[in-house]
Amino acid sequence: MRRVARAMRAGGTENIEVGTEELGRLQAGQVLVQVAAVGLNPVETLLRRGDYVVKVPFPFVLGGEGAGTVSAVGEGVSLEVGTRVCWGAIPASCGDYLVAPAAMVTTIPERLSFDEAARVPVAAITAAGLARVWPLEGRRAVVWGAAGAVGQMLVAILARRGVGVIGIASGTRVSRVLDAGAQFAVDRGAGDVREAVMSHTGGKGVAAVYDPIGKDTYTASLGMLAPRGCLITYGEFSGAAPEIALQDLFRGSLFITKYNGVRWVEGMHEFPAMVGEGLAMAAEKPGVIGEVAGRFQLERAAEAYAMLETNPNGKVLVAP
Ligand SMILES: NC(=O)c1ccc[n+]([C@@H]2O[C@H](COP(=O)([O-])OP(=O)(O)OC[C@H]3O[C@@H](n4cnc5c(N)ncnc54)[C@H](OP(=O)(O)O)[C@@H]3O)[C@@H](O)[C@H]2O)c1
């Protein structure tokens, strides 16, 4: 048996309940993990409210990424009991134990704690996929939310590939953007962001803008693009972006894409390597992992998800 946090029906966090469920027998190729920390992601709020483009039948166990210790292995698994591992994109992770395919977990480097490793997988998978979307080597790109979980990882990956990154954050968080490897950081609270980006690019604009914010930033994002540049939207942090008006793309003959991670990987077998790259960067440069906004025991999972809805600065963790 394991203890889990479940969304019982569509709606607010009052619909989250903690209960018990059967774990099932460990199959060949699987590992049993004692979960130390679960990272919460904004998409879980959308899924639980039932108003996301992807629908999940209720009730369902929450959680999609985490870190813990292998406590038993199925037939044919070479990982040893006691190995510290983390994972992303494994649904129903929000519990004290998890049965996972051994091929989907990645060993945590010694230098990283469980809390640190639990913040990496989804950010690393998303950032690695996003970095495939538009050819950018030697060019410039803007990253919104650059001090956020995905943002920091994306800045680091792009910078490593020779992209001149202009990262946008607020207040003192701009220092995190520079720590992650951005060429310039713009404080979105200190004036017109578009003007700041244009001045950093000699008025030319950038080849790509990565925008997870949506409604609040859509117009500014289009305005920062150089001719034939691409707006890559991958989230709705402030609400859905408006309908596209094709005439808005005419000035620069611009491109827009709505990122769907599934279309940018060959399959889930790619995830562990993507997570491994993220962990290696995080072990090398502490600036690549976001802050912790809150840490809750499993019994208080509903409070953790309520905190996630306030868009806190940093990751919310559930620590069973
Ligand atoms: N499509 C995918 O596969 C995928 C995967 C993972 C995440 N996402 C999406 O990516 C987004 C970010 O996720 P995350 O985990 O990185 O969140 P996060 O760590 O909370 O980062 C988001 C950051 O955005 C900034 N922000 C908030 N409101 C803003 C606004 N109105 N204008 C400009 N910036 C604002 C904040 O930083 P500052 O205050 O410092 O600017 C905040 O820290 C979410 O929308 C999520 O759904 C998509």
The ligand as a MOL file (V3000), in Angstrom:
LIG
                    3D

  0  0  0     0  0            999 V3000
M  V30 BEGIN CTAB
M  V30 COUNTS 48 52 0 0 0
M  V30 BEGIN ATOM
M  V30 1 N 4.5730 23.2980 -22.2490 0
M  V30 2 C 5.3130 22.6170 -21.3900 0
M  V30 3 O 5.7610 21.5310 -21.6860 0
M  V30 4 C 5.5950 23.2100 -20.0300 0
M  V30 5 C 6.3670 22.4980 -19.0930 0
M  V30 6 C 6.6740 23.1030 -17.8630 0
M  V30 7 C 6.1720 24.3720 -17.5850 0
M  V30 8 N 5.3980 25.0020 -18.4990 0 CHG=1
M  V30 9 C 4.8300 26.3370 -18.2350 0
M  V30 10 O 5.8840 27.2270 -18.0090 0
M  V30 11 C 5.4540 28.2380 -17.1220 0
M  V30 12 C 6.5020 28.4580 -16.0490 0
M  V30 13 O 6.6470 27.2850 -15.2570 0
M  V30 14 P 7.7330 27.2660 -14.1140 0
M  V30 15 O 7.6010 25.9700 -13.4080 0
M  V30 16 O 9.0580 27.6740 -14.6560 0 CHG=-1
M  V30 17 O 7.1480 28.4370 -13.1690 0
M  V30 18 P 7.9110 29.4100 -12.1840 0
M  V30 19 O 9.1410 28.7730 -11.6480 0
M  V30 20 O 6.9300 29.8970 -11.1850 0
M  V30 21 O 8.3510 30.6350 -13.1060 0
M  V30 22 C 7.4680 31.5170 -13.7150 0
M  V30 23 C 8.0220 32.9430 -13.6040 0
M  V30 24 O 7.3250 33.8090 -14.4690 0
M  V30 25 C 7.4280 35.1440 -13.9990 0
M  V30 26 N 6.1320 35.8070 -14.1180 0
M  V30 27 C 4.9960 35.5810 -13.3990 0
M  V30 28 N 3.9920 36.3730 -13.8130 0
M  V30 29 C 4.4930 37.1290 -14.8210 0
M  V30 30 C 3.9480 38.1380 -15.6590 0
M  V30 31 N 2.6800 38.5410 -15.5390 0
M  V30 32 N 4.7510 38.7050 -16.5870 0
M  V30 33 C 6.0330 38.3090 -16.7330 0
M  V30 34 N 6.6200 37.3430 -15.9570 0
M  V30 35 C 5.8540 36.7720 -15.0110 0
M  V30 36 C 7.8620 35.0550 -12.5230 0
M  V30 37 O 9.2170 35.4940 -12.3870 0
M  V30 38 P 9.6230 37.0540 -12.2250 0
M  V30 39 O 8.6530 37.6690 -11.2630 0
M  V30 40 O 11.0080 36.9940 -11.6990 0
M  V30 41 O 9.5380 37.6430 -13.5990 0
M  V30 42 C 7.8180 33.5640 -12.2340 0
M  V30 43 O 8.8210 33.1480 -11.3540 0
M  V30 44 C 4.0810 27.8380 -16.6120 0
M  V30 45 O 3.1160 28.5710 -17.3360 0
M  V30 46 C 4.0290 26.3690 -16.9490 0
M  V30 47 O 2.6950 25.9320 -17.1460 0
M  V30 48 C 5.1130 24.4510 -19.7080 0
M  V30 END ATOM
M  V30 BEGIN BOND
M  V30 1 1 1 2
M  V30 2 2 2 3
M  V30 3 1 2 4
M  V30 4 1 4 5
M  V30 5 2 4 48
M  V30 6 2 5 6
M  V30 7 1 6 7
M  V30 8 2 7 8
M  V30 9 1 8 9
M  V30 10 1 8 48
M  V30 11 1 9 10
M  V30 12 1 9 46
M  V30 13 1 10 11
M  V30 14 1 11 12
M  V30 15 1 11 44
M  V30 16 1 12 13
M  V30 17 1 13 14
M  V30 18 2 14 15
M  V30 19 1 14 16
M  V30 20 1 14 17
M  V30 21 1 17 18
M  V30 22 2 18 19
M  V30 23 1 18 20
M  V30 24 1 18 21
M  V30 25 1 21 22
M  V30 26 1 22 23
M  V30 27 1 23 24
M  V30 28 1 23 42
M  V30 29 1 24 25
M  V30 30 1 25 26
M  V30 31 1 25 36
M  V30 32 1 26 27
M  V30 33 1 26 35
M  V30 34 2 27 28
M  V30 35 1 28 29
M  V30 36 1 29 30
M  V30 37 2 29 35
M  V30 38 1 30 31
M  V30 39 2 30 32
M  V30 40 1 32 33
M  V30 41 2 33 34
M  V30 42 1 34 35
M  V30 43 1 36 37
M  V30 44 1 36 42
M  V30 45 1 37 38
M  V30 46 2 38 39
M  V30 47 1 38 40
M  V30 48 1 38 41
M  V30 49 1 42 43
M  V30 50 1 44 45
M  V30 51 1 44 46
M  V30 52 1 46 47
M  V30 END BOND
M  V30 END CTAB
M  END
